[in-house]
């Protein structure tokens, strides 16, 4: 199996990068920051927001509730308050399972390509 270089992961992401990940406007991320107390990015000396991986996972959870499940902001806030960790853990589990599925599909495709040669 060929050597794969580890992908370099950034420790902090700008608001523009986070907005691009979710294909939303940066203003929506700033708005959610005011509406949901679970999003608290660090700010540098200039006042620019710096989002960690955990912040991004929390935003992904809010995105899932509001954009994918169709909750109102108030409804999403209630879900978060009622079972803060339960739903967040489920979204992380689904994400991890999707990563595993993609990895296995990639292995299958490589195997089929080699055996077909």
C-alpha positions as CSV (number, residue, x, y, z in Angstrom):
1,X,0.0,0.0,0.0
2,X,1.5,3.3,-1.0
3,X,2.5,5.8,1.6
4,X,0.0,8.6,2.2
5,X,1.1,11.9,3.6
6,X,-1.0,13.1,6.5
7,X,-3.2,15.9,5.7
8,X,-2.2,19.1,7.5
9,X,-5.0,20.2,9.7
10,X,-5.4,23.8,10.7
11,X,-5.9,24.6,14.3
12,X,-8.0,27.7,13.7
13,X,-10.3,28.7,10.8
14,X,-11.5,32.2,9.9
15,X,-15.2,33.0,9.7
16,X,-14.9,33.1,5.9
17,X,-13.5,29.6,5.8
18,X,-16.2,28.3,8.1
19,X,-18.9,30.0,6.1
20,X,-17.5,28.4,2.9
21,X,-17.6,24.9,4.5
22,X,-21.3,25.3,5.0
23,X,-22.0,27.3,1.8
24,X,-23.6,30.2,3.9
25,X,-22.8,33.8,4.3
26,X,-20.4,34.8,7.1
27,X,-23.1,37.1,8.5
28,X,-25.2,34.0,9.2
29,X,-22.4,32.5,11.2
30,X,-22.1,35.7,13.2
31,X,-25.9,35.8,13.7
32,X,-25.9,32.2,15.0
33,X,-23.1,33.1,17.3
34,X,-25.4,35.7,19.0
35,X,-28.4,33.3,19.0
36,X,-26.7,30.1,20.3
37,X,-24.5,30.3,23.4
38,X,-22.7,27.1,22.4
39,X,-20.7,28.9,19.7
40,X,-18.0,31.0,21.3
41,X,-15.0,31.3,19.0
42,X,-11.7,32.8,20.2
43,X,-10.8,36.2,18.9
44,X,-7.3,37.4,18.1
45,X,-5.9,40.8,18.9
46,X,-7.5,42.4,15.9
47,X,-10.9,41.0,17.0
48,X,-11.1,38.4,14.1
49,X,-12.9,35.2,15.0
50,X,-10.9,32.0,15.1
51,X,-12.9,28.8,15.0
52,X,-11.6,25.6,16.4
53,X,-12.6,22.1,15.2
54,X,-15.0,21.9,18.2
55,X,-16.6,25.2,17.2
56,X,-17.1,23.9,13.7
57,X,-18.7,20.7,14.9
58,X,-21.1,22.8,17.0
59,X,-21.9,25.0,14.0
60,X,-22.4,21.8,12.0
61,X,-24.9,20.6,14.6
62,X,-26.8,23.9,14.4
63,X,-26.7,23.8,10.6
64,X,-28.1,20.2,10.8
65,X,-31.0,21.3,13.0
66,X,-31.9,24.5,11.2
67,X,-31.1,23.9,7.6
68,X,-31.5,20.1,7.2
69,X,-34.1,19.3,9.8
70,X,-36.1,22.5,9.3
71,X,-36.2,23.7,13.0
72,X,-36.8,27.3,13.7
73,X,-34.0,29.1,15.7
74,X,-36.1,28.9,18.8
75,X,-36.8,25.2,18.2
76,X,-33.2,24.5,17.7
77,X,-32.3,26.4,20.9
78,X,-34.8,24.2,22.8
79,X,-33.4,21.0,21.4
80,X,-29.9,22.1,22.3
81,X,-30.9,23.0,25.8
82,X,-32.9,19.9,26.3
83,X,-30.2,17.4,25.3
84,X,-27.1,19.3,24.6
85,X,-24.8,16.4,24.3
86,X,-27.1,13.7,23.0
87,X,-27.9,15.3,19.6
88,X,-24.4,16.6,19.2
89,X,-23.0,13.1,19.7
90,X,-25.4,11.6,17.1
91,X,-24.3,14.1,14.5
92,X,-20.7,13.3,15.2
93,X,-21.4,9.6,15.0
94,X,-23.2,10.0,11.7
95,X,-20.3,12.1,10.3
96,X,-17.7,9.4,11.5
97,X,-19.8,6.6,9.9
98,X,-19.9,8.6,6.6
99,X,-16.1,8.9,6.7
100,X,-15.7,5.2,7.3
101,X,-18.1,4.4,4.5
102,X,-16.1,6.7,2.1
103,X,-12.8,5.0,3.2
104,X,-14.2,1.5,2.6
105,X,-15.6,2.5,-0.8
106,X,-12.2,3.9,-1.7
107,X,-10.5,0.6,-0.7
108,X,-13.1,-1.4,-2.7
109,X,-12.5,0.8,-5.8
110,X,-8.7,0.4,-5.5
111,X,-9.0,-3.4,-5.1
112,X,-11.3,-3.6,-8.1
113,X,-8.9,-1.5,-10.2
114,X,-5.9,-3.7,-9.3
115,X,-7.7,-7.0,-9.8
116,X,-9.1,-5.8,-13.1
117,X,-5.6,-5.0,-14.5
